Amino acid sequence: MFLKKEIENIFFGIKIICSALILLIMLTLFFYMGFVDFNFNAFPIEETFEIKKKYDVNVLDESPKSKLVKYGFELFQNTSSYIGAGIDDSDKVFSGNNLTCSNCHLLAGTKPFSASLIGVVRRFPQYRGREHKLGTIQERINGCMERSMNGKMMTVDSYEMKALVSYLKWIGRDAPEDGKVFGQGFMEVKLPNRAVNLENGLMVYKAQCVLCHGSKGEGIKGLNNKAYEYPPLWGPDSYNNGAGMSRVITAAQFIKGNMPYGVTYESPILSDGDAYDVAGYINQQKRPIKINLELDFPDLNRKPVSTPYPPYADEFSLKQHQLGPFQPIIAYYKQKFNLIKKK
């Protein structure tokens, strides 16, 4: 009698497990087929890595110089709270969306291969093909402000600009004189010799990105419901089409070394092809349009091959500049102008 009861309990447990698995499979299928949409704001997501103590502004004292660095850090981490559209002082509204600098420059600008900003101040003045001149670090920051933040320029002598530059100088205090450090820029990606596969890009997005960035690319806001914990990738609160991240090659390189969140250059998850496809899928979605893009790159030969807007110094189509294949365009500039293009 006792043995029979134990066997019944075991079979009952197996039934419960099988039922739960069937339900999970059905929900998963419904979600990927678009029949179910979850509100991922209800899921707590823990940070998987932290800013190193070397770059922790809390070690600083309360001197005026240190306070400026600390404010720069606050601006970097909570940009919209200080210079965004929702603040009271209209003279300090520079950002046009609710992104933060650290949404792209991860770990407050210190994560390797996430456009790390360690040593960046020492690499300026720097030639920029977009403006076709030597530019200052302040001009570079304003470039981000107009494009990634979809806003407007800050005045060079503003307290906010001084604070950001002070913070960047502080995290790069031990960088060599030329500012060149390990982990600057992004990981290299071997580009597939084909156009972006948008269907695969959508599949990769659903499998790897949707939990943090939402099924409609809307992102997830933090506790204050203003700044994003995980930023939107398209839509009105995202970067505009003039931002560097709107280029498929640039976005693929960033994604490869940093996404899904928690990935590092030492432990990438996505293949080069999947990073390429999901970058193309993301950048085909609607986002803010920057005005006067035709003024970018006065020397059109310097324009990156995956820049998603015309004019171009070649006869390749707009679609190919947006989605590839990029090898023929790269080969064209090498043969005709002896220019080696990587993005």
C-alpha positions in Angstrom: 0.0 0.0 0.0 2.8 2.4 0.9 4.7 1.5 -2.3 1.6 2.2 -4.4 1.2 5.6 -2.8 4.8 6.5 -3.4 4.5 5.5 -7.1 1.3 7.6 -7.5 3.1 10.6 -6.0 6.0 10.1 -8.4 3.7 10.0 -11.4 1.8 13.0 -10.1 5.0 14.9 -9.9 6.0 13.9 -13.4 2.6 15.1 -14.7 3.1 18.5 -13.0 6.6 18.9 -14.5 5.4 17.9 -18.0 2.5 20.2 -17.8 4.7 23.1 -16.7 7.1 22.4 -19.6 4.3 22.2 -22.1 3.0 25.6 -20.8 6.4 27.1 -21.0 6.9 25.9 -24.6 3.5 27.2 -25.6 4.1 30.6 -24.1 7.5 30.8 -25.7 6.0 30.0 -29.1 3.2 32.5 -28.7 5.7 35.2 -27.7 8.0 34.7 -30.7 5.0 34.4 -33.0 3.8 37.8 -31.7 0.6 36.6 -29.9 1.9 37.4 -26.4 3.7 40.6 -25.3 5.2 40.7 -21.9 5.9 43.8 -19.8 9.5 43.3 -19.0 9.5 46.3 -16.6 8.2 43.8 -14.0 11.4 41.7 -14.2 14.3 42.9 -11.9 17.6 42.8 -13.8 20.8 42.9 -11.8 24.0 44.5 -12.9 26.6 41.9 -13.9 29.6 44.1 -13.6 30.7 47.2 -11.7 32.9 50.3 -12.2 36.4 49.5 -10.9 37.4 51.3 -7.7 40.1 53.2 -9.7 37.3 55.1 -11.4 35.0 55.4 -8.5 34.4 59.2 -7.9 33.4 58.5 -4.3 37.1 58.3 -3.4 37.5 62.0 -4.2 37.4 64.8 -1.6 35.1 67.9 -1.6 37.5 70.4 -3.2 36.2 72.5 -6.1 38.2 70.4 -8.6 36.9 67.1 -7.2 33.3 68.4 -7.1 33.6 69.3 -10.8 34.7 65.8 -11.6 31.9 64.3 -9.5 29.3 66.5 -11.3 30.8 65.3 -14.6 30.2 61.7 -13.5 26.6 62.6 -12.5 26.0 64.1 -15.9 27.5 61.1 -17.6 25.3 58.6 -15.6 22.1 60.6 -15.4 22.3 63.0 -18.4 18.6 63.7 -18.8 18.2 64.6 -15.2 20.6 67.5 -15.5 20.4 68.7 -19.2 17.3 66.9 -20.5 13.9 68.3 -21.6 12.2 67.7 -18.2 14.4 70.0 -16.1 13.2 73.4 -14.9 16.1 75.5 -16.2 15.4 75.8 -19.9 18.8 77.4 -20.5 20.4 74.0 -19.6 18.3 71.8 -21.8 20.7 70.3 -24.3 19.7 66.7 -24.6 16.8 65.9 -26.8 16.1 62.4 -25.4 16.3 60.5 -22.1 19.4 58.6 -22.9 22.6 58.9 -20.8 26.2 59.0 -22.0 26.7 55.7 -20.2 24.1 54.0 -22.3 26.7 53.7 -25.1 29.9 54.3 -23.2 29.4 51.5 -20.7 30.6 51.5 -17.1 30.7 55.3 -17.1 33.0 55.3 -20.1 35.5 52.8 -18.7 34.5 49.5 -20.2 37.0 48.2 -22.8 35.7 48.0 -26.4 32.6 50.0 -25.5 34.0 53.2 -27.0 36.0 53.5 -23.8 36.8 57.1 -23.0 39.9 56.5 -20.9 42.6 58.6 -22.4 40.3 60.2 -24.9 41.1 63.8 -23.9 44.8 63.2 -24.7 43.8 62.1 -28.3 42.5 65.6 -29.1 42.7 67.8 -31.1 41.7 65.1 -33.5 40.9 65.0 -37.2 37.2 64.1 -37.8 36.1 63.2 -41.3 32.6 64.3 -40.6 33.7 67.9 -40.1 36.9 67.5 -42.2 39.0 69.4 -39.7 40.9 69.1 -36.5 38.4 69.2 -33.7 38.5 69.7 -29.9 37.2 67.3 -27.2 34.4 69.9 -26.6 33.3 69.7 -30.3 33.4 65.9 -30.1 31.1 66.0 -27.0 28.8 68.3 -28.8 28.7 65.9 -31.8 27.3 63.3 -29.4 24.9 65.8 -28.0 23.4 66.6 -31.4 23.3 63.0 -32.7 23.3 60.3 -30.0 21.3 62.6 -27.7 19.3 64.1 -30.5 19.8 67.5 -28.9 21.8 70.7 -29.3 25.3 71.9 -28.6 26.4 73.0 -25.2 28.4 76.2 -24.9 32.1 75.5 -24.5 32.4 77.5 -21.3 29.3 76.1 -19.6 29.7 74.4 -16.3 28.3 71.2 -17.7 30.9 71.1 -20.5 33.7 71.8 -18.1 32.4 69.1 -15.8 32.2 66.4 -18.5 35.7 67.3 -19.7 37.0 67.2 -16.1 35.5 63.8 -15.6 37.1 62.5 -18.8 40.5 63.9 -17.8 40.2 62.2 -14.4 39.4 58.7 -15.7 42.3 59.1 -18.2 44.8 60.5 -15.6 47.1 57.5 -15.9 46.8 57.1 -19.7 50.0 57.6 -21.8 50.7 60.9 -23.4 49.2 59.9 -26.7 46.0 58.7 -25.0 46.2 55.3 -26.7 45.0 52.6 -24.4 43.9 49.0 -24.7 40.2 48.6 -25.4 39.5 51.9 -27.1 37.0 51.8 -29.9 35.1 48.6 -30.5 35.8 45.0 -31.3 36.7 44.1 -34.8 34.0 42.2 -36.7 34.6 40.1 -39.8 31.9 41.3 -42.1 29.9 38.6 -43.9 30.3 38.9 -47.7 26.6 39.4 -48.1 23.8 41.9 -47.3 22.2 42.0 -43.9 19.7 39.2 -43.3 16.8 41.1 -41.8 14.9 38.0 -40.9 17.8 36.6 -39.0 18.3 40.0 -37.4 14.7 39.9 -36.1 15.2 36.4 -34.7 18.5 37.4 -33.0 16.7 40.5 -31.6 13.9 38.4 -30.1 16.3 35.8 -28.7 19.0 38.1 -27.3 17.8 41.7 -27.0 14.1 41.9 -26.3 14.4 41.2 -22.6 16.2 44.5 -22.0 15.2 46.6 -24.9 11.6 45.6 -25.3 9.7 44.0 -28.2 9.2 47.4 -29.8 12.8 48.7 -29.1 11.4 51.0 -26.4 13.9 50.2 -23.7 13.4 50.0 -19.9 13.4 53.0 -17.7 15.0 53.0 -14.2 13.2 53.6 -10.9 12.9 57.4 -11.4 11.0 56.6 -14.7 13.1 59.2 -16.6 16.5 57.9 -17.4 16.8 54.5 -19.1 18.4 51.5 -17.4 18.4 49.8 -20.8 18.0 52.3 -23.7 15.5 52.4 -26.5 17.1 51.2 -29.8 14.6 53.0 -32.1 11.6 55.3 -31.8 11.4 59.0 -30.8 13.6 58.7 -27.6 16.5 56.9 -29.4 19.6 58.2 -31.2 19.0 59.9 -34.5 20.0 58.8 -38.0 23.1 61.0 -37.9 24.7 59.2 -34.9 27.6 56.8 -35.3 25.5 54.0 -33.9 23.2 54.3 -36.9 25.9 52.8 -39.1 25.6 49.0 -39.4 29.3 48.2 -39.1 29.7 50.5 -36.0 26.6 49.0 -34.3 27.7 45.4 -35.1 31.1 46.1 -33.5 29.6 47.5 -30.4 27.0 44.7 -30.2 29.7 42.0 -30.7 31.8 43.1 -27.7 29.0 44.2 -25.3 25.7 42.5 -25.9 23.6 40.9 -24.5 24.3 43.1 -21.4 27.1 41.5 -19.4 29.1 40.3 -22.3 32.8 41.4 -22.6 35.3 41.3 -25.4 36.7 38.2 -23.7 33.4 36.3 -23.8 31.3 37.3 -26.8 28.1 35.4 -27.3 27.0 36.5 -30.8 28.7 35.4 -34.0 30.0 38.1 -36.3 27.1 37.3 -38.7 24.4 37.5 -36.0 25.9 40.8 -34.7 25.9 42.2 -38.3 22.3 41.1 -38.9 20.8 42.4 -35.7 22.6 45.7 -36.1 21.1 46.0 -39.6 17.6 45.1 -38.2 17.8 47.7 -35.4 19.0 50.4 -37.8 16.2 49.8 -40.3 13.6 50.9 -37.7 12.3 54.4 -37.4 14.2 56.9 -35.4 14.6 60.7 -35.2 15.9 62.4 -38.3 18.8 64.9 -38.0 18.6 68.0 -40.2 21.4 69.2 -42.5 23.0 65.7 -42.9 24.0 66.7 -46.4 26.6 69.0 -44.8 28.4 66.1 -43.2 31.7 64.9 -44.7 32.7 67.9 -46.9 35.2 65.4 -48.4 32.8 62.6 -49.3 35.7 60.2 -49.9 36.0 60.2 -46.0 32.5 59.1 -45.5 32.2 55.6 -43.8 30.8 53.0 -46.2 27.9 52.2 -43.9 26.7 55.8 -43.4 23.0 55.4 -43.9 22.3 58.7 -45.6 23.5 60.3 -48.9 25.3 61.9 -50.7 28.1 59.5 -51.5 31.2 59.7 -53.7 30.3 56.5 -55.4 27.4 55.0 -57.4 26.4 52.3 -54.9 22.8 52.4 -53.9 21.4 53.8 -50.6 20.2 50.4 -49.7 23.7 48.9 -50.1 25.2 51.6 -48.0 22.6 50.8 -45.3 22.6 47.0 -45.5 25.6 45.9 -47.5 27.3 43.9 -48.8 30.1 46.4 -47.9 33.1 44.6 -49.4 32.4 46.0 -53.0 32.2 49.5 -51.6 35.4 49.0 -49.5 37.2 47.7 -52.6 36.0 50.6 -54.7 37.6 53.2 -52.4 40.8 51.2 -52.0 41.1 50.9 -55.8 40.1 54.4 -56.8 41.4 56.5 -53.8 43.8 54.1 -52.0 41.7 54.5 -48.9 41.3 51.6 -46.5 37.8 51.8 -45.0 36.8 49.7 -42.0 33.4 51.2 -41.1 
